């Protein structure tokens, strides 16, 4: 099953976490690390990602994303059957599949592995004072 998970690249994860919690989203500590906070709503979630460790995405940008509980190969097979090309990447949080939609927008589908995310958390930590 896919969960809608837009990713908001932010300059201050904790400040944005408090803001979105104030809107009524629930912070999910089990799905979060220092540079990533996941907040759930009734019909999806929002990911807050520290832009300094986002591999080039600027603060304020948003990416349409989904989290899946299926193996990415299952999603990839459906895309391939429909004629769409995709790439699968190893990430600091698990793996992701990126595919371009008919309007040219890249969509990210994440297979999140919290053990991988927590193991790489120290390497992802933003430098102090930035």
Secondary structure, 3 states (H helix, E strand, C coil): CEEEEEEEEECCHHHHHHHHHHCCCEECHHHCECCEEEEEECCEEEEEEEHHHCCCCCCCCEECEEEECCCHHHHHHHHHHCCCCEEEEEECCEEEEEEECCCCCEEEEEEECHHHHHHHHHHHCCCCCC
